[in-house]
């Protein structure tokens, strides 16, 4: 990764962090805050990866990735207060369905999550939660070319905000890591 935080703390603002793989990784109870003016980019993978109790707070900025904008795993915390999180070819925020990699807490108070797709045979999703994660939406907007929110385990609490799944009628594909073909 371009920036790796393990047990420490970093604030990113007014600049660009860009790489082919994870631009920012936060692990081992590390903390990262992304502010207005930050541009976090992954050309080939996930832009931000959180694991092992790490926490990322997005107050502003732009996060763009080929696959997942933000990828929480292993009892991580993600707080979205502002900014834009988007992917080119998968999901804006995507967790992992493997046993032991869930337990993530994702709270969206504001901001925007976008999910787009380019790979044939798949559908995009704004938020993908395949494990025992908890997603709470208190505001903001989720917009996807496929499904807005895909929940395969855990809890989804929708208090406020906007969710749009803008998939095309009749178009089908796989979502996330599933092998099951569905409609949007």
N, C-alpha and C positions, 0 to 999 in steps of 0.2 A: 504494500500500500504506500501511497505517497505520504500520508500522515498516520501514525499508529500511536494510540493512547492506551497504555496498559497500567491501570492503577493510578493514573495521573489525571490532570484536567487541562483542557484547552478551549479557547474561544477563537472561532474563525470568523473574520469579518473583512470586508474591503479587499478581496483578492480572489484568486482562482487556485483551486487544488484539482489537478487533472492527471489521470493516468490511464493505462490500458485495463487495469484490474480495479480493486477497491481503492477509491481515492482516500477514504477515511475509514479506519478500523478502530473500534473502541471496545476494550475487553477488561476482564479482571477488575470489575468495579470502577473502571475509569469513567470520566465524564467529559462530554464535548457539548459545546453550545455553538450553534450556527446562527449568525446575525445577518441583518440587511447588508448587502454589498458582497456577500460570500457567493461564490460560484463553485460548486462541487460537481465534478464530472468524471464518469467512467466511460471510456470509449468501448470496452468489450464486456464488462461484468456489472457488478452492483456498485453504486456510487458510495454508499455508506453501509458498513457491516458492523453490527453490535452483537457482542456475545459475552458469556460468563459474567452476568450481572452488570454489564456496562449500561450507561445511560446517555442518550442523545436528546438535546432540546433544540428544536428548530424554531427560532423566533422570526426568521426572515431568510432572505437569500434564495438561491435557485439550486436545486439538486437534480441532475440529469444523468441517466444511465442507459446502457444498452439493455440490461435485464431488469433488475429491481432498483428503484431509486434508493430505498432503505430496506435492509434485510436484517431484522432482529432475530436472535437465536439464543437459546439457553438462559432463560430467566433475565432477559434484558428489559430496559424501559425506554420507550420512545414517547416524547411529548412534542406535539406539533401545535405551536401557537400562531405561526404565520409562514410565509414563504411558499414556494412552489416545488413540489416533488414530482418528477415525471420519469417515465421509462419509454424507450423507443420500441421494445419488443418483449413485453411480459406484463409486470405489475408495478404500480407505483410504490406500494409497501407490501412486501411479501415475506412471510415467515416460513419456517421449515416444518415439514410433516414428520420427520424422523423422531422416534421415541427419545425423550431426554433433551430435545432441542427446543421444546416449547416453554410454557410458563412465562411468556412475555406479556408486558402490560403496555398497551398503546393507547394514548389519550390524544384526541384531536380537538383542540379548542378553536382553531382557525386555520387559515392557509388553504392550500389547494393541492390535491393529489390527482395526477393524471395517469391513466394506463392506456398504452397504445400497443399495436401488434403489427409485425411485418412478416412473420413466419407463417407460411401456409399450414392449415390444419389446426391452428390454435386460435383462441380468443383471448383478448386482453382482460385484465381486471384492475380495478383501482386499488383495492385492498384484498389480499389473499391470506386467510388464516386457517391452516390445516391442522392445528394442534390445540393444546389446552391454553390458548392465549386469551386475553381479555382486551377487547377493543371498545373504547368509549368515545362517542362522537358528540361533542358539545357545541360544535360550530364548524364553519369552513365548508369546503365543497370537494366532492369526489366525482370525477368525470372519467369515463372509460369508453373505449371503442367496443367493449364487450359487456362484461358484468361489472357493476359498481363495487359490490362487496361479495366475496366468496368466502363463506364460513363452513369449514368442515369439522370443526371441533371448538371447544371453548365457548366464550360468550361475546355477544355483540350488543352493546347498549347504545341506542340511538336517541339522544335527547334533543338535538337541534342540528341544523346544517342541511346541505343538499347532496343527494346521491343520484347520479345519472349513469345508467347503463345504456349506451347508445349503439348497441349492436344492431346489425342489419337483420331483419326478419328473414328466416330461411338459411342464414349462414350458420354453420356449426363448426365446432372444433373442441380441442382439449383446453382445459384451463389449469394454470399452475402446473403441478407435477402429476396430475391425474391422467390416466390413459382412457378415461371415459369421454366420449364425444357428446357434447351438449349444445344447446342453443344459448344465445345471450340472455 
